Amino acid sequence: MRVAVTGTPGVGKTTATDGLATDLNVLHLNDLVREAGLTEGTDEARGSLVVDLEAVSARLEGREDILVESHVAHHLNVDRAIVLRCRPDVLETRLLDRGESEAKAAENAEAEALDVILSETVDRHGVDATYEIDTTDRSVEAVRSDVEAVLAGERQPSAGTVDFTGYL
């Protein structure tokens, strides 16, 4: 099984996937991209690397039993896609607390309110393979438990259950 854990930067993807009780190999895609140079360059306006998704896909080709964690993981071929969500005002505070610029924090909060990653995930994988989990004000253990329930097939797909459009 191939699984993506995705979401806007700051929703808790890395934290939630560290220490998961799973037989899947957990891959933090941002680490691989940096270590293997799987980029198309740098987005100067955002101060971030641009992931070469074709190179990443080629690198992961043939790998099964993998869970890929990244804000771009939903662009990969996977069997299930888990989208972690966070209320935009909380997300913006998290990003500012970790040193992101006000502009970057505001841009990501707006993207979260607009369901950007959820929409991309549903477009690519469909509603039957998309699982939405709200991380706002929840413990790491509770979020991890929800992810583990998806992996075990104990949780139904849930695209569209989280709505932050009121924050626009």
N, C-alpha and C positions, 0 to 999 in steps of 0.2 A: 504494500500500500504506500502511496505517495501522498503526503499531506502538506499543505501550506498553512502557516500561521502568519497572518498579515494584519495590517492596520496602519493607521496614520502614525508617524513618529511620535513616541511618548505615551502610547496607550498601554504599554507593558508587555510587549511581545517577548523580549529577551528575558525579562524577569519571570514571566509565566512559563517559558519553555525550559529554563534552567531547572533541573531537578525533577522533570516530569517522570512519572512512573510509566515507562513505555519501553517496548522492545525496538522501537524505531530508532534509527540513528538521527540524532538531532543536529542539524547543520545551521549555524548562524551565518546566513548568506553574506552579510556585510563583511564578516571576517574573511571569508573565502575570496570575495571580490577584491578586497585590499591586498591580501597575501598573494593572490595569483594574478593580479593586475587585470582583472576582467572588467575593464572600463572603456568607455568611449571618450574619456576626457573628464573635464571638470566644468560644472555649471558655475561660472564665476558669480552670477547674480545671487545664487543661493549658497555658495561656498560648499558645494557637495560634489561627490563623484557621480558621474552618469554611468549607470550599470549597463554593460553590454549583455543584454538578455540572450542574444543568440549564442554568445560564448559561454554563458552560464548554463544554458540549456544543453549545449554540446558537452560541457564538463560533467553534467549530471545524467547524461543519457545512459540508459541501462541500469541505473541505480534504483533499486526498489527498497521498500522498508525504510523510507527516509521521511523525516519531517523537516521542512525548510522554513526557517523563520526570517522574515524581512518585510519591509514595507513594499517590496516589489515581488514577493513570493507568489502572489496570486496570478502573475503573468506566466508562470511555469505550468507545465502539464502535470496536474495532480488529480487524485481521486476525490479528495475532500479539501475544502478551503475554509479555514476558520478565520473569521474577521473579528479581531478584538476592537472594541469601541470604548470611547471615553467622552463624557460630557465636555463640550468645547471649552467652557470656562476653566474646568479642572485641568484639561489637557494643556491649555495655554500656560497655566501656573506651573505645571510640571516641567514644561519646556523652558520656561524662564528660569526656574530653579536649577536646571541643569546647565544653564549658561547660554542658551540659544538667544539670538537677537529678538527684539520685540517684533520686528517685521516677520521673521521666520515663524515665531510662535503664533502670531496672528494669522499668517497664511495657513498653517497647519490646523488651527482651530476652525477656520472657515471651511477648509476641506473636510474636516470631520462633520461639521454641521450640514454640509451639502452631500454627505454620504458618498464621497468620491471613490474611496477604495471599495466600499460595499458595492457600488454600482459597477465598477470595473470587474469585480469578482463575479457578480451574478451574470454579467454579459459574457464572461469567458467560460464559467463553469456551470451556470444555471442555478436555479433556486434549490434543486434537489441535492446539490453537492456543497451548498454554502451554509455555514453555521455562524451565527452572530452571537458574540458574548460581550456584555457590557462590563467593563472593568471599574467603572466609576464607584468610588467609595467601597470597594470590595477588597478583601484580603487576597494576597498572592495565592494562598492555599485554596480559597474558594474558586478563583479563576482557573488555577491548575486542575482542580477537580472537574470543572466544566470541560476543559480541554480533554482530559482523560476520558470523560464520558463520551465525547465525540469519537475519540480514537477507538473506544470499546464498542461503538455502535449502540450505545445506550441513550443517545440524545438525538432527537429528530432535527432535520435541517430547519433553520430559523431565520432566513434572510428577511429583512424588513421588520423585525420585531423591535428594533431600537430606533427612536426618532428624536433627533436633535435639531430639527429644522426650526424650532421655536427660538433658537439661539442666534438666528441670523439678524 
